Amino acid sequence: MASYVNTGIAKFASTSTAQRVTTSVASALVKPIALDRGNVLRIRNGAGTRIRAASGVLWITEENSPDDHVLLPGDTLMLAQAGLAIVLAHRPARVILEVPPGSVAPSAVEMALADGEPGRRIALAKPSTTSLRRLVHRFAIALREAIASTRTIARTPISRWNAVHASTAGTSRSHKVEHAVTEEWSLWRK
């Protein structure tokens, strides 16, 4: 069943299961992307992601979908299929990717350039300062624990190391390793 969409082209039919979204809904994630003529966006696993043409003309095809879509300025398309979606700019265009609240962001968004230059990956969100703080905090804790362990080893009397050496003498192949460590420790402590 074909549904007609007002795209500015007379009787442009869309038979896809993808839905045209015409209402403006606050998005959890919005990423504007500028494309030159012939540039391609590859969107991986972007089901639920909305593609809005702010300017230019876009051709969109989705993996496992028999239909292609043409977006003119102001048109919006919600990706319906998991897998790869290709967005081609027929002329210089500005694309806005929107990931609605509660939707999963695409696993990757990459741009391939028309002039054959290597493409680039597009970050959908900048790392938040909260996550950076959390990372630095965890690193600081790990560093403190490592320093505390080193201090404990340094404060361990040589008699304790000799006792460990005596208790494991002749037990296994690790005897040679422990003996070498004890000797190194003894030399370092002097």
Buried (B, 14 or more C-beta within 10 A) or exposed (E): EEEEBEBEEEEBEBEBEBBBBEEEEEBEBBBEBBBBEBBBBBBBBBBBBBBBBEBBBBBBBBEEBEBEBBBBBEBBBBBBBBBBBBBBBBEBBBBBBBBBEEBEBBEBBBBBBEEEEEEEEBEBEEEEEEEEEEEEEEEEEEEEEEEEEEEEEEEEEEEEBEEBBEEBEEEEEEEEEBEEBBEEBEEEEE
